[in-house]
Amino acid sequence: MSQVQQIQSKGIFHGLPTFSEDVIGLTAIVAGANGISGSHLMRVLCESPKRWTKIYALCRRPPPGDWPAQVEHVSIDLLQDPEAVGAQMKERGVKADYAFFFAYIQAKPEGEGSIWSAADELVRINTLLLNNFLEGLALTKALPKRILLQLGAKYYGVHLGPAAVPQEETDPRVLLEPNFYYTQEDCLRAFCTKHNIPWNVTRPSWIPGAAADAAMNICLPIAIYATIQKHLGKSLDYPSDLAAWEANQTMSSAQLNSYITEWVVLTNGTENEHFNAGDDCPFTWGKFWPKLAALYGLEWTGPNNDSEYTETQTPYNPPPRGFGPPGTVRTRFTLTEWAKQQYVQDAWAEIAEKNRLVNKDLGDVERIFGFLDAAISWPYPIHFSATKAKKLGFFGFVDSTESMFKVFEEFADMKMLPKLP
């Protein structure tokens, strides 16, 4: 049976869905509206004010920036018990057709472990956040038509070593250690089954996007690195080896993630399903690095066979894919180590003063640069399949490099980076 479908482009984002003009007057709750994902979803919903006439931004602090009148900030701490959460939502008259959950707390690493090493605490605190939100919703007696939860690439165990590629939504869970994505998903499904509400889950990979809080963001630290190297007259040196240089890495731009998020909840046949969210664009650091250097007018170096590398093995044998050796991460240096050096800190202080930036220092270096170190040095691929979404009619695409450069510009507009060269 043949079908005709209309798609559209918005700036650098292409293949985006269109919706019937009859879909109007919807309301939404966006939990975690201050983060990269929540703030970008609000942007996308605000593009269609007739379709989305009311958006409740649930987060403790008001979302920065100027928002249209249909956005209402509701300050709620989701670590409160459900009774308190429900009472506050009821008091503010929070009722929505669709609820989107992006709230997240990053637990502190254990000892010298990675940013995801506090697995048990990540499970406890992030499942508690979701449970308090859901049970609070139930107490308002105004349940939405559908609830969407955003998870991520750790669902496939990629933070623990090489996983089977391409990553597909039907891949089995990786049970090598506790994973809060699984407990959150179970919590959502149980709640929605109990209340007879459809649910959805999206799974992005590395998320380029501009938000005031830079945690879990690869774009800000890599632009800081290029900016400081430019300031110091040094080259843009790639810190890892050839395997990481050539490994395909799916990027999941926050803006495009938001377009698929809206599409998922408004499309028939997507109920109670998981969907990968990615740029649908091949990306390697090897192709990106010369373009980044050119943007800043820098010389660059790639992997160097003559260099001494520090080697670290991923923790499980066999790794998440169930066979083969663990991954071996090889680095000449880490950007976390680089950012801790005094001359680097002094250079940023000069740049920040000259350009009147909001952050006069580099802040929590481990938190900001540790995430980028993982992204830039993993020697195995993250390759998200877009087949499932395409079969149901989502064809969204963005050039990941263009998207990342656009994010740099947005950070400059926020005075978190100098204007681009």
Secondary structure per residue as TSV (DSSP state, phi and psi in degrees):
chain	resnum	aa	ss	phi	psi
A	1	M	-	360.0	125.8
A	2	S	-	-82.4	147.6
A	3	Q	-	-135.1	144.4
A	4	V	-	-112.4	130.5
A	5	Q	-	-131.5	136.2
A	6	Q	-	-97.1	130.4
A	7	I	E	-123.7	168.0
A	8	Q	E	-143.6	163.6
A	9	S	E	-113.2	143.5
A	10	K	E	-130.5	100.3
A	11	G	T	62.6	-125.5
A	12	I	T	-82.9	-4.0
A	13	F	E	-97.3	126.9
A	14	H	E	-124.3	163.2
A	15	G	E	67.3	27.0
A	16	L	E	-81.4	150.4
A	17	P	E	-73.2	158.9
A	18	T	-	-116.6	155.7
A	19	F	-	-126.0	156.1
A	20	S	-	-60.4	141.5
A	21	E	T	-66.1	-11.8
A	22	D	T	-78.5	-13.7
A	23	V	-	-83.4	95.2
A	24	I	-	-138.6	164.0
A	25	G	S	69.9	29.4
A	26	L	E	-86.8	155.3
A	27	T	E	-123.8	151.1
A	28	A	E	-139.1	147.9
A	29	I	E	-110.2	128.3
A	30	V	E	-117.0	103.1
A	31	A	E	-87.7	127.0
A	32	G	T	87.3	40.2
A	33	A	T	-72.7	-10.2
A	34	N	T	-86.4	-16.1
A	35	G	S	-81.9	-179.9
A	36	I	H	-57.1	-50.3
A	37	S	H	-73.6	-46.2
A	38	G	H	-62.3	-42.9
A	39	S	H	-67.5	-35.5
A	40	H	H	-73.2	-34.7
A	41	L	H	-62.9	-40.5
A	42	M	H	-62.5	-38.3
A	43	R	H	-56.5	-48.8
A	44	V	H	-65.5	-43.8
A	45	L	H	-63.6	-35.5
A	46	C	H	-70.8	-15.3
A	47	E	T	-66.6	-19.4
A	48	S	-	-126.4	74.7
A	49	P	T	-66.3	-23.5
A	50	K	T	-76.6	-34.6
A	51	R	T	-74.4	-44.1
A	52	W	E	-114.8	97.1
A	53	T	E	-90.3	-14.0
A	54	K	E	-148.6	129.5
A	55	I	E	-130.2	117.9
A	56	Y	E	-92.6	116.4
A	57	A	E	-93.0	101.7
A	58	L	E	-91.1	111.1
A	59	C	S	-168.7	156.6
A	60	R	S	-66.4	-43.5
A	61	R	S	-103.7	149.6
A	62	P	-	-59.5	139.9
A	63	P	-	-60.3	131.0
A	64	P	S	-66.0	152.3
A	65	G	S	99.8	177.3
A	66	D	-	-98.0	126.5
A	67	W	-	-117.9	151.1
A	68	P	-	-61.6	166.6
A	69	A	T	-63.1	-24.7
A	70	Q	T	-75.7	-8.0
A	71	V	E	-91.3	124.6
A	72	E	E	-122.4	121.1
A	73	H	E	-78.0	131.8
A	74	V	E	-123.8	110.1
A	75	S	-	-81.3	109.3
A	76	I	-	-137.8	132.7
A	77	D	-	-91.9	111.4
A	78	L	T	-76.4	1.0
A	79	L	T	-84.9	-7.2
A	80	Q	S	-69.4	162.1
A	81	D	-	-69.6	160.1
A	82	P	H	-56.6	-34.4
A	83	E	H	-60.8	-43.4
A	84	A	H	-68.3	-41.4
A	85	V	H	-62.2	-47.6
A	86	G	H	-63.4	-40.4
A	87	A	H	-63.4	-40.3
A	88	Q	H	-69.2	-39.8
A	89	M	H	-65.5	-40.9
A	90	K	H	-65.0	-41.6
A	91	E	H	-61.4	-36.6
A	92	R	T	-87.6	-0.4
A	93	G	T	70.1	32.6
A	94	V	-	-75.8	111.7
A	95	K	-	-138.9	134.1
A	96	A	-	-144.6	150.5
A	97	D	S	-73.4	-35.7
A	98	Y	E	-135.9	140.3
A	99	A	E	-119.7	134.2
A	100	F	E	-122.2	127.4
A	101	F	E	-114.3	115.9
A	102	F	-	-125.0	0.4
A	103	A	-	-61.5	143.1
A	104	Y	-	-157.2	141.4
A	105	I	-	-123.9	127.1
A	106	Q	-	-89.0	110.5
A	107	A	-	-71.0	150.6
A	108	K	-	-69.3	141.6
A	109	P	-	-61.9	155.3
A	110	E	-	-91.1	118.1
A	111	G	T	58.1	-125.4
A	112	E	T	-95.3	16.4
A	113	G	-	-72.2	174.4
A	114	S	-	-71.5	174.0
A	115	I	T	-66.0	-11.4
A	116	W	T	-109.1	14.2
A	117	S	-	-74.1	-22.3
A	118	A	-	-83.4	61.3
A	119	A	H	-61.1	-44.3
A	120	D	H	-65.2	-41.1
A	121	E	H	-70.1	-35.9
A	122	L	H	-60.8	-41.0
A	123	V	H	-63.5	-49.3
A	124	R	H	-60.5	-53.3
A	125	I	H	-76.2	-36.0
A	126	N	H	-80.2	-29.7
A	127	T	H	-70.6	-36.3
A	128	L	H	-61.5	-44.0
A	129	L	H	-54.6	-50.0
A	130	L	H	-66.4	-44.8
A	131	N	H	-61.0	-43.2
A	132	N	H	-62.5	-39.3
A	133	F	H	-64.7	-48.8
A	134	L	H	-65.1	-48.2
A	135	E	H	-67.8	-31.5
A	136	G	H	-63.7	-41.7
A	137	L	H	-58.3	-44.7
A	138	A	H	-60.9	-36.5
A	139	L	H	-71.3	-17.2
A	140	T	T	-78.3	-12.0
A	141	K	T	62.6	23.3
A	142	A	-	-135.9	72.7
A	143	L	-	-77.7	144.6
A	144	P	-	-74.6	169.1
A	145	K	S	-71.5	-29.7
A	146	R	E	-157.5	149.7
A	147	I	E	-124.2	130.4
A	148	L	E	-116.2	133.4
A	149	L	E	-116.4	129.4
A	150	Q	E	-94.7	126.8
A	151	L	-	-109.5	-132.5
A	152	G	-	-179.8	-170.1
A	153	A	G	-66.6	-23.4
A	154	K	G	-63.4	-15.6
A	155	Y	G	-55.7	-34.2
A	156	Y	G	-89.8	3.7
A	157	G	T	77.2	15.6
A	158	V	G	-65.4	-22.3
A	159	H	G	-74.7	-8.3
A	160	L	G	-107.6	-3.5
A	161	G	S	139.5	-176.0
A	162	P	-	-58.0	131.7
A	163	A	-	-116.2	160.1
A	164	A	-	-60.6	137.9
A	165	V	S	-123.0	150.1
A	166	P	S	-70.0	153.0
A	167	Q	B	-73.8	122.6
A	168	E	-	-119.0	151.3
A	169	E	T	-60.3	-22.7
A	170	T	T	-87.6	-1.0
A	171	D	-	-58.6	142.2
A	172	P	-	-69.4	158.3
A	173	R	-	-64.9	150.0
A	174	V	-	-101.0	113.3
A	175	L	-	-104.1	29.3
A	176	L	S	-69.9	-29.3
A	177	E	S	-157.7	166.0
A	178	P	-	-58.0	145.2
A	179	N	-	-139.3	116.7
A	180	F	H	-66.2	-20.8
A	181	Y	H	-60.9	-38.1
A	182	Y	H	-70.5	-42.9
A	183	T	H	-69.6	-35.0
A	184	Q	H	-65.0	-44.5
A	185	E	H	-61.4	-43.2
A	186	D	H	-63.4	-39.9
A	187	C	H	-61.2	-46.3
A	188	L	H	-63.2	-46.9
A	189	R	H	-64.7	-40.2
A	190	A	H	-64.7	-42.9
A	191	F	H	-63.5	-47.0
A	192	C	H	-68.4	-35.2
A	193	T	H	-63.8	-45.0
A	194	K	H	-59.4	-39.7
A	195	H	H	-102.1	4.6
A	196	N	T	58.1	50.5
A	197	I	-	-120.5	135.1
A	198	P	-	-65.9	151.7
A	199	W	E	-130.8	165.0
A	200	N	E	-145.5	154.9
A	201	V	E	-131.1	134.0
A	202	T	E	-113.5	150.9
A	203	R	E	-131.7	93.7
A	204	P	E	-82.7	168.4
A	205	S	-	-102.5	-137.7
A	206	W	B	-60.8	130.7
A	207	I	-	-110.8	99.2
A	208	P	-	-71.1	128.0
A	209	G	-	-178.1	150.5
A	210	A	-	-98.5	122.9
A	211	A	-	-149.0	154.4
A	212	A	S	-62.2	-34.3
A	213	D	S	-89.9	118.3
A	214	A	-	-88.7	1.1
A	215	A	T	-62.5	146.4
A	216	M	T	58.0	36.9
A	217	N	-	-130.8	120.3
A	218	I	S	-83.8	-22.3
A	219	C	H	-73.5	-45.1
A	220	L	H	-62.3	-50.9
A	221	P	H	-65.0	-34.4
A	222	I	H	-71.7	-32.8
A	223	A	H	-71.2	-35.7
A	224	I	H	-62.0	-43.7
A	225	Y	H	-57.7	-49.8
A	226	A	H	-63.5	-40.2
A	227	T	H	-62.9	-44.1
A	228	I	H	-70.2	-41.5
A	229	Q	H	-61.6	-37.1
A	230	K	H	-63.5	-45.3
A	231	H	H	-61.3	-37.2
A	232	L	H	-88.7	-5.3
A	233	G	T	71.2	29.8
A	234	K	-	-107.8	166.8
A	235	S	-	-84.3	162.1
A	236	L	E	-89.2	98.9
A	237	D	E	-95.7	129.3
A	238	Y	-	-80.1	130.5
A	239	P	-	-84.6	-12.0
A	240	S	B	-116.9	-161.6
A	241	D	-	-106.4	-175.7
A	242	L	H	-63.5	-37.3
A	243	A	H	-61.8	-45.3
A	244	A	H	-68.3	-35.8
A	245	W	H	-59.3	-36.6
A	246	E	H	-102.2	-7.3
A	247	A	S	-72.7	127.2
A	248	N	-	-65.7	133.8
A	249	Q	B	-127.0	116.0
A	250	T	-	-68.4	125.9
A	251	M	B	-98.0	146.0
A	252	S	-	-129.4	84.4
A	253	S	-	-60.5	135.2
A	254	A	H	-57.0	-37.2
A	255	Q	H	-66.9	-45.3
A	256	L	H	-68.3	-37.6
A	257	N	H	-54.7	-38.4
A	258	S	H	-70.3	-34.9
A	259	Y	H	-65.4	-40.4
A	260	I	H	-71.7	-32.2
A	261	T	H	-61.5	-46.7
A	262	E	H	-63.1	-44.2
A	263	W	H	-60.3	-43.0
A	264	V	H	-57.9	-47.3
A	265	V	H	-77.4	-19.5
A	266	L	H	-100.6	4.8
A	267	T	S	-110.5	129.9
A	268	N	T	-69.5	141.5
A	269	G	T	94.0	-3.5
A	270	T	-	-99.9	-1.9
A	271	E	T	-59.7	140.7
A	272	N	T	58.1	41.1
A	273	E	E	-131.5	156.3
A	274	H	E	-99.6	148.1
A	275	F	E	-139.8	128.8
A	276	N	E	-64.2	146.7
A	277	A	E	-125.9	112.7
A	278	G	-	-148.0	168.9
A	279	D	-	-74.6	-11.7
A	280	D	-	56.1	39.3
A	281	C	S	-136.5	126.3
A	282	P	-	-59.7	137.7
A	283	F	-	-146.6	128.9
A	284	T	-	-132.6	153.1
A	285	W	H	-64.3	-30.4
A	286	G	H	-62.3	-38.5
A	287	K	H	-78.8	-31.7
A	288	F	H	-76.1	-36.4
A	289	W	H	-59.8	-49.3
A	290	P	H	-62.1	-33.4
A	291	K	H	-69.1	-38.5
A	292	L	H	-64.2	-44.5
A	293	A	H	-61.9	-42.0
A	294	A	H	-63.6	-38.2
A	295	L	H	-58.2	-39.1
A	296	Y	H	-97.4	1.3
A	297	G	T	67.3	41.5
A	298	L	-	-113.8	149.6
A	299	E	-	-72.2	158.4
A	300	W	E	-142.4	158.2
A	301	T	E	-129.3	144.0
A	302	G	-	-103.4	-154.8
A	303	P	-	-57.9	143.9
A	304	N	-	-127.6	113.2
A	305	N	T	-64.7	-22.7
A	306	D	T	-87.1	-6.6
A	307	S	S	-79.7	156.1
A	308	E	-	-89.3	127.2
A	309	Y	-	-108.3	143.0
A	310	T	E	-88.8	130.2
A	311	E	E	-109.3	136.0
A	312	T	E	-135.5	129.7
A	313	Q	E	-90.3	144.4
A	314	T	-	-65.4	154.7
A	315	P	S	-77.1	-11.9
A	316	Y	-	-122.4	138.2
A	317	N	S	-133.1	109.4
A	318	P	S	-72.9	160.3
A	319	P	-	-78.4	-175.6
A	320	P	T	-54.0	-28.0
A	321	R	T	-71.3	-12.7
A	322	G	S	95.0	-3.0
A	323	F	S	-156.8	169.2
A	324	G	S	77.5	175.1
A	325	P	-	-77.9	164.4
A	326	P	-	-65.2	170.4
A	327	G	-	-81.4	146.7
A	328	T	E	-113.9	110.6
A	329	V	E	-87.9	123.7
A	330	R	E	-121.2	123.3
A	331	T	E	-131.0	139.6
A	332	R	S	-76.6	-37.1
A	333	F	-	-160.0	166.7
A	334	T	-	-112.8	152.6
A	335	L	H	-71.1	-23.8
A	336	T	H	-64.3	-46.2
A	337	E	H	-62.3	-44.1
A	338	W	H	-58.6	-45.3
A	339	A	H	-69.6	-19.2
A	340	K	H	-82.0	-13.8
A	341	Q	S	-70.8	143.2
A	342	Q	H	-63.7	-38.5
A	343	Y	H	-65.6	-30.9
A	344	V	H	-70.0	-45.5
A	345	Q	H	-61.5	-40.5
A	346	D	H	-66.1	-39.7
A	347	A	H	-62.5	-43.0
A	348	W	H	-64.6	-39.1
A	349	A	H	-59.1	-41.3
A	350	E	H	-65.3	-44.5
A	351	I	H	-63.0	-45.5
A	352	A	H	-63.7	-39.9
A	353	E	H	-67.7	-46.0
A	354	K	H	-63.0	-37.4
A	355	N	H	-101.5	5.6
A	356	R	T	53.5	51.0
A	357	L	-	-81.2	157.9
A	358	V	S	-74.6	-29.5
A	359	N	-	-105.3	110.0
A	360	K	S	-81.8	-13.8
A	361	D	S	-132.4	178.7
A	362	L	-	-85.9	0.0
A	363	G	-	67.7	-147.2
A	364	D	-	-77.4	92.6
A	365	V	H	-60.3	-43.7
A	366	E	H	-59.3	-41.5
A	367	R	H	-72.3	-41.8
A	368	I	H	-81.0	-44.2
A	369	F	H	-92.3	-18.9
A	370	G	H	-62.9	-38.1
A	371	F	H	-65.9	-42.4
A	372	L	H	-64.3	-39.1
A	373	D	H	-57.5	-39.9
A	374	A	H	-64.4	-47.3
A	375	A	H	-62.3	-37.0
A	376	I	H	-89.3	-11.0
A	377	S	H	-121.3	-3.6
A	378	W	-	-67.7	127.6
A	379	P	-	-90.7	11.8
A	380	Y	S	-127.6	156.5
A	381	P	-	-79.8	149.3
A	382	I	B	-116.7	113.1
A	383	H	-	-133.6	95.7
A	384	F	B	-78.9	129.6
A	385	S	-	-75.3	134.4
A	386	A	-	-104.6	10.5
A	387	T	H	-60.8	-45.0
A	388	K	H	-61.4	-48.3
A	389	A	H	-64.3	-39.5
A	390	K	H	-64.7	-38.8
A	391	K	H	-61.1	-28.9
A	392	L	T	-97.0	-0.6
A	393	G	T	111.3	12.4
A	394	F	-	-103.4	123.0
A	395	F	-	-123.7	23.5
A	396	G	-	-59.9	141.9
A	397	F	B	-150.6	145.0
A	398	V	-	-146.9	143.7
A	399	D	-	-68.2	116.4
A	400	S	H	-61.2	-37.3
A	401	T	H	-65.9	-45.5
A	402	E	H	-58.6	-40.9
A	403	S	H	-63.5	-43.8
A	404	M	H	-65.2	-39.6
A	405	F	H	-66.4	-35.0
A	406	K	H	-63.6	-38.7
A	407	V	H	-64.0	-40.3
A	408	F	H	-55.8	-44.6
A	409	E	H	-63.4	-37.7
A	410	E	H	-68.0	-38.2
A	411	F	H	-63.5	-36.4
A	412	A	H	-65.0	-40.9
A	413	D	H	-62.7	-30.4
A	414	M	T	-84.1	1.7
A	415	K	T	62.5	32.7
A	416	M	S	-101.8	-13.6
A	417	L	S	-137.9	155.9
A	418	P	-	-66.7	160.6
A	419	K	-	-58.6	145.3
A	420	L	-	-65.2	150.1
A	421	P	-	-58.3	360.0
